């Protein structure tokens, strides 16, 4: 199951995670509105996200390794476009 992203940054997050991790489930949730008035929220949206990704690539990996894999897949987006990212990374069956 995949939750379709609604904006261009969310779509790019989904594209990169799909290419890098071949997820069996992926949800990219734009949490930006919840952070209105906080640091990193410029009013344009698409600055704060939660990703829920289930992938066979995570089998045998600990939480830190899984988060590093997500961060690596997103690369420059985390530096240039995304202010905050919450990651829920699981292997199938967890």
C-alpha positions in Angstrom: 0.0 0.0 0.0 1.3 3.4 -0.9 -0.1 6.8 0.2 0.2 9.1 -2.8 2.1 12.4 -2.0 0.3 15.6 -2.8 3.1 18.2 -3.4 6.3 18.2 -5.4 8.7 17.7 -2.5 6.5 14.8 -1.1 6.5 13.3 -4.6 10.3 13.5 -4.9 10.6 11.9 -1.4 8.4 9.0 -2.6 10.3 8.7 -5.9 13.7 8.5 -4.2 12.6 6.1 -1.5 10.9 3.8 -4.0 14.0 3.7 -6.2 16.4 3.2 -3.3 14.5 0.8 -1.0 11.8 -0.9 -3.2 9.3 -0.6 -0.4 6.3 -2.9 0.1 4.6 0.0 1.8 5.3 3.7 1.7 3.5 6.7 3.1 4.8 10.2 2.8 2.8 12.5 5.1 3.2 16.3 4.9 3.1 17.5 8.5 4.0 21.1 7.7 0.7 22.6 8.7 1.1 21.2 12.2 4.3 23.3 12.5 2.9 26.7 11.4 4.8 29.4 13.3 7.7 27.0 14.2 11.3 27.2 13.0 11.6 26.0 9.4 8.0 26.7 8.4 8.0 29.4 5.8 4.3 29.3 5.1 4.9 27.6 1.7 4.4 24.1 3.2 6.3 20.9 2.4 8.9 21.5 5.1 8.0 18.9 7.7 7.3 15.2 6.9 6.7 11.8 8.3 7.7 8.8 6.2 6.4 5.3 7.0 8.4 2.8 4.9 8.4 -0.9 5.0 11.1 -2.6 2.9 12.8 -5.9 2.7 16.0 -3.9 2.6 15.6 -3.3 6.3 15.7 -7.0 7.3 18.4 -7.5 9.8 19.1 -3.8 10.2 18.8 -1.9 13.4 16.8 1.4 13.7 19.9 3.6 13.2 20.9 1.8 10.0 17.4 2.0 8.7 17.2 5.8 9.3 20.6 6.2 7.7 19.4 4.4 4.6 16.4 6.7 4.4 18.5 9.8 4.9 21.0 8.6 2.3 18.2 8.1 -0.3 16.9 11.6 0.3 20.3 13.2 0.3 20.2 16.9 -0.7 16.4 17.1 -0.1 17.1 17.0 3.6 19.6 19.8 3.3 17.8 22.0 0.8 14.0 21.4 1.1 13.0 19.5 4.2 13.3 21.0 7.7 12.2 18.0 9.7 11.7 14.3 8.9 10.2 11.7 11.2 11.0 8.2 10.0 9.1 5.0 10.8 11.1 2.2 9.0 10.1 -1.4 9.3 10.9 -4.7 7.6 8.0 -6.8 6.3 6.2 -8.7 9.1 7.3 -6.3 11.9 
